[in-house]
Amino acid sequence: MKILKNAVAGTLESSDLFIQIEPDDKELTLEIDSVVANQHLDSIRGAVVDTLNEFEISTGKIYIKDKGALDCVIRARMETALKRGGVLES
């Protein structure tokens, strides 16, 4: 599957995160900026990658600005952004 259009989800409020996705036909790029990166970057990346795998996304640009969101929030925001991005089978 692939991302068809730019989309966003979330906020920059404390305990939330902001996700922006963009289509890219060549590669998958993941950029994470988090206030808790020193402690939780691996788990944030894991939640994002798990959600991408659920939607079978192999290409696109994902930008994340995290303000300490819980795992369930990360997954919900990712799902919302992907659905808003018009994910379609390639």
C-alpha positions as CSV (number, residue, x, y, z in Angstrom):
1,M,0.0,0.0,0.0
2,K,1.1,3.6,-0.4
3,I,0.2,7.1,0.8
4,L,-1.6,9.1,-1.8
5,K,-1.6,12.6,-0.3
6,N,-0.3,14.7,2.5
7,A,-2.1,14.4,5.8
8,V,-1.6,15.3,9.5
9,A,-2.9,14.1,12.8
10,G,-2.5,15.1,16.4
11,T,-1.4,18.3,18.2
12,L,1.6,19.8,19.9
13,E,0.0,19.7,23.3
14,S,1.7,17.9,26.2
15,S,1.3,14.1,26.2
16,D,0.3,14.2,22.4
17,L,2.2,14.1,19.2
18,F,1.9,15.7,15.7
19,I,2.3,13.5,12.7
20,Q,2.7,14.6,9.1
21,I,2.8,12.1,6.2
22,E,3.7,12.7,2.6
23,P,3.7,10.4,-0.4
24,D,7.1,9.2,-1.8
25,D,7.3,6.5,-4.4
26,K,11.0,5.6,-3.8
27,E,11.6,5.1,-0.1
28,L,10.3,5.2,3.5
29,T,11.6,8.1,5.5
30,L,10.9,8.3,9.3
31,E,11.9,11.4,11.2
32,I,11.1,11.6,15.0
33,D,11.7,14.6,17.2
34,S,10.7,13.8,20.8
35,V,11.0,15.5,24.2
36,V,11.5,12.0,25.6
37,A,13.8,10.6,22.9
38,N,16.6,9.7,25.4
39,Q,14.3,7.4,27.3
40,H,11.7,6.2,24.7
41,L,12.9,6.7,21.1
42,D,13.0,2.9,20.5
43,S,9.4,2.4,21.7
44,I,8.1,5.4,19.7
45,R,9.8,4.1,16.6
46,G,8.5,0.6,17.3
47,A,4.9,1.8,17.6
48,V,5.2,3.8,14.4
49,V,6.8,0.9,12.4
50,D,4.2,-1.6,13.8
51,T,1.4,0.7,12.5
52,L,3.1,1.1,9.1
53,N,3.4,-2.7,8.9
54,E,-0.3,-3.1,9.8
55,F,-1.2,-0.9,6.8
56,E,1.6,-2.5,4.7
57,I,3.2,0.9,4.0
58,S,6.6,0.6,2.3
59,T,7.1,4.1,1.0
60,G,6.4,7.6,2.2
61,K,7.7,10.4,4.4
62,I,6.7,10.4,8.1
63,Y,7.5,13.3,10.3
64,I,6.7,13.1,14.0
65,K,7.0,15.8,16.7
66,D,6.3,14.0,20.0
67,K,5.5,15.6,23.4
68,G,5.5,12.5,25.5
69,A,2.5,10.6,24.0
70,L,1.7,7.1,25.2
71,D,2.0,4.1,22.9
72,C,-1.8,3.9,22.3
73,V,-1.9,7.6,21.3
74,I,1.0,7.1,18.9
75,R,-0.8,4.2,17.2
76,A,-4.1,6.1,17.0
77,R,-2.5,9.2,15.5
78,M,-0.6,7.1,13.0
79,E,-3.8,5.3,12.0
80,T,-5.6,8.6,11.6
81,A,-2.9,10.2,9.5
82,L,-2.7,7.1,7.3
83,K,-6.4,7.0,6.7
84,R,-6.5,10.8,6.0
85,G,-3.6,10.2,3.6
86,G,-5.8,8.0,1.5
87,V,-3.8,4.8,1.8
88,L,-4.3,2.6,-1.2
89,E,-2.9,-0.7,-2.4
90,S,-0.1,-0.1,-4.8
